[in-house]
Structures are given as structure tokens and as C-alpha cells.
Amino acid sequence: MEVAIVTVGDEILAGDTRNTNAERLARRLHERGATVARMLTIPDDRELITETVDDWRREFDAVIVGGGLGGTHDDVTMDAVADAFGRELVLEDEVRADLIEYMADYEGVDPDELDSETVELDLAAWGATPAGARPLLNPVGLCPGAAIENVYVFPGPPAEFEAMFDLVAEEFGGDAVSETLATTAPEGSLTDTLAEFRERFDLVVGSYPSSEGTNRLKVTGSDPDTVAEGIEWLRERVSTPE
């Protein structure tokens, strides 16, 4: 399964916020055997988000879009995803009820006692999702996410992003497996060995240097036995820690 990750936010591009969502999500997808084929951060630009989602939903098995949800002026992600599918935004009954419950809890009152007409929240702005989408109620926050065909939309705050992926994690998988080998060999000395490896094995090998410890060689493929064979081949040809 090939997955593309799109993170949205001017604050990420400005360096004001770390993109921990993409990093953690890529790790979790990899653990489930999925392959992250693309990763992109774009600004809060409705037209650009629409264009990216529309292109990538046709190219990859799934697209996960994170950030830019809510009722403020720069929260345009859900609008853009709706545009990509040519759909209107609608406030589903289950989302409306969830928002009312959230606000009642915030104000310390019973949901039945809260007048939805006077609540200090634009429910549609904070909760509308594309028509026909599957709303993903937020377990730890306010804004819902949504799943529409092969596109998943999550809120940006890391705790909410992680909790929302938990709701749909079982929908992601694949047959990618990896093994890692630690080596004391300098990366520059591995060029010929890795070139021979690529000729011999139909596997992906990555070399990851470290200034604080041993370097790493990571081998990825779809067959565990072939990956193990590749790791053993490397182990016989590169120096490893004692």
C-alpha cells in the first residue's frame, strides 16, 4: 500500500512548528507494512491543497492530510479537500451532537441544557465535512476529521492527529518489511559494497550516517526471507560493532 502524507501549515514552513506529525505517522505506517511514497508540506493555500489532493488521490492508494482544520481564517484544508472532490461542506448530525457535547463539557453543563442556538461556536465552521464523507469524531479535541474515498483528513495538533489515526489505523497495511544493521564502517567506504548489493538483490538499501554512534544500513523489501538474506550478505562484508 502506497501512502502520501500532506501536512498543511504556514507555521511549519516558517519553522515555528516542528513537523512531528509527518515523522510519527511515517513510522507508524511503516510499522504496519505500508510504504510512504511521498511527503509534502504546503502552506494554508486552498487552491494548492485542492490541486495536491486531487493529483495524489489518483496516484496513490491513500492520502493523509493533516492540519488547517477549524473556524479561523486560515483553516482552509477541509474546504480544499471538498473542492478536490467537487462536493459541498455539510454539518452531519453526529458531528453537530459531538460539538454540542464538547461545548457542554467545556462549560460544565449537561448537553441537554445547552442551547445550541446561542452556543458561542460556529458549528458549521468548526465541524462541516465534505458531503458523503465519513466524519471522524475527534476523541481528544474539537474539530472532526473525515475520510472520503482514499483521502483522510486529520486536525493538526499532534495529540489529536495521533488519536485520529488510531481510529483508522486498521485501514492501512502492506507487505513492506525492514531490517537494520549497525556498522562501524564510514559511509564513504560502502559505495562499492552497496552498488553490488543493489545488483544482486531486488531490495531497497539505505545508508544512514551518525555523528554520535554507529552508522546504520536499512534493508527493505516485501519478502522477509529475502530481506534477511540481504542483511546477512551485508553482515559478511561490512564491519559491525563488537
C-alpha positions in Angstrom: 0.0 0.0 0.0 1.5 3.3 -1.1 0.6 6.3 1.1 1.2 10.0 0.6 1.4 12.4 3.5 0.4 16.1 3.2 1.0 18.4 6.1 -0.6 21.9 5.9 0.5 25.0 7.7 2.3 28.3 7.3 3.8 27.8 10.7 5.6 24.7 9.7 7.1 26.3 6.6 8.2 29.3 8.8 10.0 27.0 11.2 7.7 28.0 14.1 6.3 24.5 14.5 8.1 21.1 14.1 6.5 18.7 11.7 6.3 15.8 14.2 3.0 14.6 12.8 4.6 13.5 9.5 7.6 11.9 11.2 5.5 9.9 13.6 2.9 9.0 11.0 5.5 7.7 8.6 6.9 5.5 11.3 3.5 4.1 12.2 2.6 3.4 8.6 5.9 1.7 8.1 5.3 -0.5 11.1 2.0 -1.6 9.5 3.8 -2.6 6.3 2.7 0.4 4.2 5.1 2.4 2.1 5.2 6.2 2.4 5.7 7.2 -1.2 5.5 11.0 -0.8 5.7 13.5 2.0 5.0 17.2 1.4 4.4 20.3 3.5 2.4 23.1 1.9 1.0 26.5 3.1 -2.6 27.3 4.1 -3.4 27.8 0.4 -6.8 26.5 -0.6 -6.1 26.2 -4.3 -2.7 24.5 -3.8 -4.2 22.0 -1.3 -7.0 21.2 -3.7 -4.6 20.6 -6.6 -2.3 18.4 -4.5 -5.1 16.3 -3.1 -6.7 15.9 -6.4 -3.5 14.8 -8.1 -2.3 12.5 -5.3 -5.6 10.7 -4.7 -5.4 9.4 -8.2 -1.8 8.4 -7.9 -1.6 6.7 -4.5 -3.6 4.1 -2.6 -4.2 6.6 0.2 -3.5 10.3 1.0 -3.4 11.6 4.6 -3.8 15.3 5.0 -3.1 17.0 8.4 -3.6 20.5 9.7 -5.6 23.6 8.8 -9.0 22.5 10.3 -11.3 24.8 12.3 -13.1 28.0 12.1 -10.4 30.6 11.8 -9.5 32.5 8.6 -6.6 30.3 7.7 -8.3 26.9 8.3 -9.0 26.0 4.7 -8.0 22.4 4.5 -11.5 20.8 4.7 -12.8 23.3 2.2 -9.9 22.4 -0.2 -10.5 18.7 0.1 -14.2 19.2 -0.6 -13.1 21.1 -3.7 -10.9 18.3 -4.8 -14.0 16.0 -4.9 -16.4 18.7 -6.2 -18.5 18.4 -3.1 -20.2 20.8 -0.7 -19.4 21.0 3.0 -22.2 19.8 5.3 -22.6 19.6 9.1 -23.6 16.0 9.8 -25.9 15.3 12.7 -23.4 13.1 14.6 -20.7 15.9 14.3 -23.2 18.5 15.5 -24.1 16.4 18.5 -20.4 15.8 19.3 -19.6 19.5 19.1 -22.5 20.3 21.4 -21.3 17.7 23.9 -17.8 19.1 23.7 -19.0 22.7 24.4 -21.3 21.5 27.2 -18.4 19.7 28.9 -16.3 22.9 28.4 -19.0 25.0 30.1 -19.6 22.4 32.7 -23.3 21.8 31.9 -25.4 18.9 30.7 -25.6 18.8 26.9 -29.4 18.7 27.1 -29.3 22.1 28.9 -27.1 23.8 26.3 -29.0 26.0 23.8 -27.4 25.1 20.5 -28.7 28.3 19.0 -26.8 30.5 21.5 -23.7 28.4 21.9 -20.6 30.6 21.3 -19.3 28.4 18.4 -19.9 28.4 14.7 -20.8 24.7 14.5 -20.6 24.6 10.7 -17.3 26.4 10.5 -15.7 24.0 13.1 -17.4 20.8 12.1 -18.5 20.6 8.5 -17.1 17.8 6.3 -17.4 17.0 2.6 -20.9 15.7 1.6 -20.8 11.9 1.5 -17.6 11.7 3.6 -17.2 9.6 6.7 -16.8 12.0 9.6 -14.1 11.1 12.1 -15.2 12.4 15.5 -12.3 13.9 17.5 -11.5 11.8 20.6 -9.4 14.4 22.3 -10.3 17.7 20.7 -13.0 19.8 18.9 -12.7 19.5 15.1 -13.6 16.3 13.4 -11.6 14.7 10.6 -13.0 13.0 7.6 -12.4 10.1 5.3 -13.6 10.5 1.7 -12.8 7.7 -0.7 -9.0 7.2 -0.2 -8.3 10.6 1.4 -8.1 11.1 5.2 -8.1 14.5 6.8 -6.8 14.9 10.4 -6.5 18.0 12.6 -3.1 19.4 13.1 -2.5 19.3 16.9 -0.2 16.3 17.5 -2.4 14.6 20.2 -5.5 14.9 18.0 -3.6 13.8 14.9 -2.3 10.7 16.7 -5.7 9.9 18.2 -7.5 10.2 14.9 -5.0 7.9 13.1 -5.8 5.4 15.8 -9.4 5.4 14.6 -8.4 4.3 11.1 -5.1 2.6 11.6 -6.5 -0.8 10.6 -7.3 0.5 7.2 -3.6 0.8 6.4 -1.2 -2.0 5.8 1.1 -3.7 3.3 3.8 -6.2 2.9 6.9 -4.0 3.4 9.4 -5.3 5.9 12.7 -3.9 7.0 15.8 -4.9 9.0 18.6 -2.7 10.2 22.3 -3.5 10.5 24.7 -1.3 12.6 28.1 -0.8 11.1 31.3 1.0 12.2 32.3 1.5 8.5 32.4 5.1 7.3 29.6 5.8 4.8 32.1 6.8 2.1 33.7 3.3 2.2 30.4 1.5 1.5 29.9 2.7 -2.1 31.1 -0.4 -3.9 29.5 -2.8 -1.5 26.1 -1.1 -1.7 26.3 -1.0 -5.5 27.0 -4.7 -5.6 24.1 -5.2 -3.2 21.7 -3.4 -5.5 22.8 -5.5 -8.4 22.4 -8.8 -6.5 19.2 -8.1 -4.6 15.8 -6.7 -5.5 15.7 -4.8 -2.3 16.0 -1.2 -1.2 19.0 -0.4 1.0 19.6 2.9 2.7 22.8 4.2 4.4 22.3 6.5 7.4 25.4 8.0 9.0 25.6 9.1 12.6 28.0 11.5 14.3 27.1 10.1 17.7 27.4 6.4 17.2 27.5 3.6 14.7 26.1 4.1 11.2 23.0 2.2 10.0 22.2 0.2 6.9 18.5 -0.4 6.4 17.2 -3.0 4.0 13.5 -3.0 2.9 11.6 -5.4 0.8 8.4 -7.4 0.6 9.7 -10.9 1.4 11.1 -11.4 5.0 13.4 -14.2 3.9 15.0 -12.1 1.1 15.4 -9.2 3.4 17.1 -11.5 6.0 19.4 -12.8 3.2 20.3 -9.3 2.2 21.2 -8.4 5.8 23.3 -11.5 6.2 25.1 -10.7 2.9 25.9 -7.2 4.2 27.0 -8.5 7.6 29.7 -10.6 6.0 31.1 -7.7 4.1 30.9 -4.6 6.4 32.4 -4.1 9.9 30.0 -4.3 12.8 30.3 -3.3 16.4 32.0 -5.8 18.7 
